[in-house]
Amino acid sequence: MVDFKVDVKLAVNREAIEQLLTNPAVFADVKRRADRIADGANAGVEKQRPDEDDPYLSTELVLEEPRAAASVITRTNRGKRDNLRHGTLLKNLDRGR
């Protein structure tokens, strides 16, 4: 076994990171990725009624300090059961790439 030590100093440019996370293009990209994940998850669930809500919903996260963030959540009990039984959200995670 080889034992070695690497000393690396990393300087973080907080201003640049903040500008990146609050950029409207990044907001749009993050939301688009969440929408694709939700669409894939919804495609795998058969509706029982035509007026039934989609079981999965993508949302933008609203925080105290605005930054690009989104989530995909289960919106109905049917979606919760489907996700628990089949791991639907996890299986569709690659659609967000």
ABEGO torsion letter per residue (X at the ends): XBBBBBBBBBBBBAAAAAAAAABAAAAAAAAAAAAAAAAAAAAABBBABAABBBABBBBBBBBABBBBBBBBBBABAAAAAAAAAAGAAAAAAAAAX
